[in-house]
């Protein structure tokens, strides 16, 4: 619960930057920021190269210190190589990302990635050792530092520089450098985190166990493919929109990226739930693997996870007129039609992450790589063919079909290798009922212009669904609370 709640808090607090940034940045600048932050996860996949999951897979009380040193050393070496490449080829990379006017952003990205990599295994150490309070404090504190720094750089600094033109700060200030300042705020966040993790970092010793490292790499290498495929599916659509959108100019394409990215943020509850689930569930699943009732536990987790996603889906789509105020730039409201599609797509993704435990526990991580690469092919194919004609709607549907396919393939394959008694028919029924309630609400919105009535009706639908679930799951809910 601590890991889940801290992840929810950290992600939610960081999402509070969205209304601020959509208000302060132009559509094109917001799109530029989205492209840069779509690129960073690809670098994170390389620098971590599956070591975080391998750390949990191989870690135990007996060899925790050895695996900590080995995985950290591996990440430091790879990070140094990645950062060197970014510094050497910054200009070509900036051109590839359609931000050729600001190659200095790539240097800042290098710092963000390097500092973030240094915190990955220390954070994993806290999770493996069961120290969630420190983990939560550092995570949330870092996000708060980021928000404060971002506000200072974008709102306070320009005003001060204008009012004190001869000052040192005015000489240091760079106009129209908002994305750069956002990256600098990210760097300050990582420095803050590193300071608080100094005890874990000081414990690091460069004595790598090469035999253990080879075992970890054999386990982790397929996860690199999984990571790359995952990033293609999660963030590559922003970069592809910048390449292939038919906006008429590079700036117009960036504006389309900005609109799509802002509306994507309205899938906040679903994406936050998935992140929280991944942070809290992965160590839990590995620890439960030796239990006699492991499969039943996994099935129960899946059921209540899907129910939670259904409730969150309804909580967003039934009140979309309220949620859209999260975006402070009315020009971006044109993209709201992608929100339900992306919400469903991310529900599929959440189920897929829950299902993926089968190949991690059975040491068949290559299966995860193939499934994710299949999703990546679907993502790239649909975006390449349809973005020039349909713009960000193509990206939304690509995400939908990508995650839907991955979910189905993983379920079919996983049940043959590591059977888990999921309540499949019941979960499908919950999902269908959720879509039916959404369709009913769309009809009401079509025939009624009375906002008060529409909100009341939406609330009845949402509460009705919750009441229905409570009634169906009454016995199991009682057993959970009685325990």
N, C-alpha and C positions, 0 to 999 in steps of 0.2 A: 504493500500500500504506500509506503514511504517513497519508493522509487517511482511508482505510478503517479502519485500526487505531485511529487517534485517535478517530474517531467511535464505534467499537465500545467503546473504553475509556471514553469520556465517558458514553455511554448506559448502559453496564453499571454504572459507578460510581453514576450517578444512580438506577438501578433498585435499588441497594442500600438506598435510602431506603424502599422498599416494605415490607419486613418490619418496619422500625423504625416507620414511620407506622401500619401496620395494628395494631401492638402498642400504640402510645401514644394513638392517636385512637379515638374511638367510631366505630361504623359510620356514623352520620349525619355526623359531622365529616369522616370520610374521603370520604364522598360529596360533601360540600360542597366540599372541596378539589378533587375530581375535576371538579365542575361549573365551578369558577373556571378551572381549567387546561384545560378544554374550550373556554372562551370566549376565552382569550388567543390561540390560533392564528388565530381569525377576524380579530382585530385585526392580527396580524402580516401576514396576507394584504393588508390594506388599506395598511399603512404601507410594505410592500416593493413592492406593486403591480407585481410582475414584474420589478423592476429588477435583481435578482440574476442571473436567467437572461439578461436583456438585456445585462448587463455582460459575461457570457461570450460571448454571441453577437456583440457588436460590438467587444469588446476585442481589441487587438493591440498589438504593441510601438510601432507608429507613433502610435496615438491613445489609448494607455492612460491618460495623464494627463488628457486632455480628457474621456474617458468616466467616469473616476473622479470628477471634479468635478461633472459633469452629473448622474450617477445619484445621488450623495450629496446634492446640493442638492434634487433632486426628492423624495427620501425625507425629508429634514428638514422640508420644507414640509408634506407630507402627514402626517407624524408630529405636527407641531404642531397641525394641525386635529383629528386623532383624539384627542389628549390633551385638548384643549379641550372636546370633546364629552363625554368621559368625566368630566371634572371638573364640567361644568355639569349633566349628566343622570345623575349617579351613582346617586341614589336610585331613579329609575324602572328603570334597568338592573339594579340589585340585586334589585328586586322581580320583574322578568322572569326572572331567573336563580334565583328561589326562595331568595334569601339576603337578604331585606329587613331582617333584624335586624342585618346588617353592611354597610351601604352604604359604610363606610370601605374595604372590600376593593377597591372599584372605583377609588378614588384610588391605592391601592397598585398595582393592575393597570396604571394609567396610567403609573406610574414604571417598572414592569417593561418594558412595551412600548416606551416612549420610549428607555430605555437600551439595550435589545436592538436597536432599530432603528439606533442610532448605530454599533453594532458590525458590522452586516451587510455593508456594502460594504467596510470595511477587511478583514474576514475574506475576502471574495471577492478582494480585491486580493492577499492572501497566496497564495490558491489559483492565481490567474492568473499570478502571478510565479514560481510554483513554489517556495514557501518552506514546505514541509509541517512541518518540525520546530518552527518558531515557532508555526505554526497549532495543532499537536498540543499543545504545552506550554500554550498559553493556554486551549485548550478544556478539557483535563483539569484544569488548575489551577483554573479557574473552578468546575467541578463540585465539586472538593474543598472549596473555600471555601463553597459552598452547603451541603454536607453538614455541615461543621463548625458553621456558623452555625445550621442547623436543629436540630442536636443541642443546641447551647448554649441556644437559645431555648426549646425544648420540654422538655428534661430538666434542665439546670443552672439556668436562670433561675427557674423556679417554686420549686425547693428553696431557692435563695439568698433569694428574696423572702420565703419563709415563715420562714426562720431569722433574717432581719434585717429585721424589719417596719418599723423606723423609718428605714431607709436610703433613699437616693435611688433606687436600683434598685427597691426594693420599691414605692415610690411610682409609678414609671414602669411597672411590670409590670401587665398587664391579664389577668385570668383568662378562660379559655375563649376565647382569641384565637389558637388554634393555626394556623388557616389564614392569619391576618394575619402571624404570625411566619414561616410558610413563604414568604410573598410577600416579606417584608423580607429573608430569607436570599437569595432570588432577586435582589433589588435589590443586595445586597452583592456577589453574584457578578458582576453586570453592571458594577459600579463597578470591581472588580478587573480585569476584562477590558479596560475602557476605559483604565485606567492602563497596561496592558501594550501596548495598541494606540496609545499616544499619538503615536508617530512617524508612523503612517499617518494619524491624525486631524489632526495638525499640518500635514501635507502638503496638507490640503484647502483649496481656494480657491473662493470663491463666484463663479466666472465660468462660468455655464452657457452651453453652446452650444445655442441654441434649435432649430436645424435638426437637430442630432444628437438632441436630446431628443425632438422630434416623431417621428423615425424609431424611436427606442427605444420610445416610447409606443405607436406603431402595432403594434410587435412584441409589447409586453408586455401591452397591455390584455386580449387574450383570455386571457392567463395569470392575470389576476385572477379571471376566471370559473372557470378551472381550479382556482385556489387555493381559492376559495369552495366550489366543488363538492367539492374534495378534503377540506376541513375538515368539511363536512357529512357526508361519508362516513366520515371518521376519528374525529371527536370529538362530532358533534352528537347521537349516540345517548345520551350521558350527560345532556345537557340535556333531551332529549325524554323520557327515563326520569323525570326530575324532574317534568316536566309531566303525563305521561299514565299513569304506573304506578299501579296500583290497590292501593297499599300500606296505605291506610286513613288516613294522615295525612302531612303534609309531611315529618316526621322519618322516618317509615317509608319514604317514597319515597327520601329521601336515603340511607338505609341500603341500599336495593336498588341505588342508583347506586354506593355504596361497594363492595358485593359484586361487582358486574359489573366495576367498574374494577380492583379487585384481581386478579380472575381474568384480565382482559384482559392484565395485566402478565405472565402466564405465557407469552404469545406473545413473550416477550422476545428470544429468539434470532432469530426471523423478522424482527421489527420492527427490531432492531439491524442485521441484515444488509442490510435494505432501505435504512436510513438511510446505512450505510457505502457501499453501492453508489451511492446518489444523490450523495453528497459526492465520491466518487472518479471515478465514471463520466462525469458530465455534461461536465466539462472535457475528459476523455479522448476522448469521442465526438466533440466538436466539432473537436478537433485531428486525429482520424483521418479526418474527412470528406473531406479532399483526397487521401487515400491511394487507390491503385488497388485494394487489397484491403480497403477499409473494410467492405463488406457481409459478407465472410467473417469478419472480426474480430468484428463485432457478433453474428453467428450463434454463433461460438465462445464469446463472453462469455455469451450467453444460455444455452447448453447447460450450462456449468459453474456458472452461477448457479442454474439450476433443480436441478441435482444437489445443490448445497449446501443449498438450501431443503428438499429431500426428506430429506436426512440430519438436518437440524435439526428438522424435523417429527417424525421418528421418535425423535430424542433427547429430545424433550419428552413426547410421548404415551406412549412405552413406559416412562417413568419418572415418570409423573404423581404417584405417591405420594411421591416424593422432592421433586419440584418444588413440590408444594403447601405444603411446609414454608416456602417463601419467603414465604407469607402467615402472619402470626403470630396472626391472629384466626380460631379454628376456626369461628366463626359464618359466615364467608365461604366455607367449603368447599362449601356448598350450590350455589355457582355454578360449580363445576369442570366441569360438563357443557358449558359454553359454550367451553371451551378448544380442543378439536379443531376445532370449527366455525370459531373465530376464527383458528386457525393456518392452516387451508386458505384462508380468506378472505385472509389476509395473504400467502400464497404467490401467490394470484391478483394481489394488488396489486403484489408484487415483479416478476412477469412483465409486468404492465401498464407499470410504470415503465421496464422494459427496452425494451418495444415502443415507448414514447412518443417515442423518438429520431427516428422517421420524420417526425412533424409539426414537430419543432423544427428539424431539418436542412432540411426543405423549406419552411420559413417558413409553414406552415399551422397556426399555433398555435390558430386558431379551431376546427379539428377537435378538438384536445384539449379545448377548452372545451365543445363539444357532447357529447363522450363523457363528460366528468366531470359535466356537468349531467344527463345521462341517469342516471348512477349516483346523483346526488343525489335525483332524482325517485323512484327505486327505494327509496333509504334512507328518505326521508320517508314515502313511501306505506306501506311495510311496517310501519314503526314506528308510524305514526298508526293504522293499522287493527288491529294485533295487540298492541301494548304493553299496552293495558288488560286483555287476556285472558291473555297469555303472559309479560308482564314482560320481563326481560332476555333470555330466549330469543328473543323477537321481534327484539331488537336484534342478536343474534348472527347470526341467519339473514338479516336485512336486510344486514348487512355481507358475508356470504357471496355473496348473489345480486347485490349491487351490484358488488363487485370482479370477480366471475365474468363478469358482463355486459360490464363495461368492458374486460376482457382480451380477450374474444372479438371485440367490435366493433372494438377498436383493431387487432387482428391482421388481421382481414378487410379493413378499410379501408386500413391501412398497407401491406399487400402489393400493393395496386393502385397506390399512389402512389409508394412507395419500397421496391422489392422487396429482401428480405433472405433468403438461403437457410437459414432456420431448419430444424433437424432435428426437425420437428414431430412426426412419428410416434414417433420415439425418445423425445422429451420426454414425450409423452402416456403412453408405455409405462412410463417411470420413475415417473410420477405414479400410474398405476394399480397398479403393483407396490407402491409405498409404502402406498397405501390397503389393499391386500390384506394386507400384513404387519401393519398396524394392526388389521385385522379378526381375523386369526389370534390376535394378542395378546389382544384382547378376549375371544375364546372361551376362551383359556387362563385368563384371570382369572376367568371365569365358572365353570369347572370345578375350579380349584385355589385353595386358600387358603394354600398354602405360599409365603411371600414370597421366600425364598431361591431356590426353583425358578423362581418367576415372573420375578425379576430376571435369573437366568441365561438363561432362555428369551428374554427381551427383548434381552439382550446378543447372543445368537446371531443373532436376527433382524437387529439393527442391523449387526453385523459382517458378516453374510451379504450384506446389501444393499451395503455398502461394497465388499466383495470382488467382488461381481457387477459393480458399476460400474467398478472398476479393470480387471477382465478385459475388459469391453466397450470401454472407452476406452484400452486399453493403448497402442496406437500413438500416439494423440494426446498422452497423458500423457508418453510418452517424448520426443516432439518438443518439448514445452514445456520439460521439464527439461534436455534437451540444449542448448536455446537459452539 
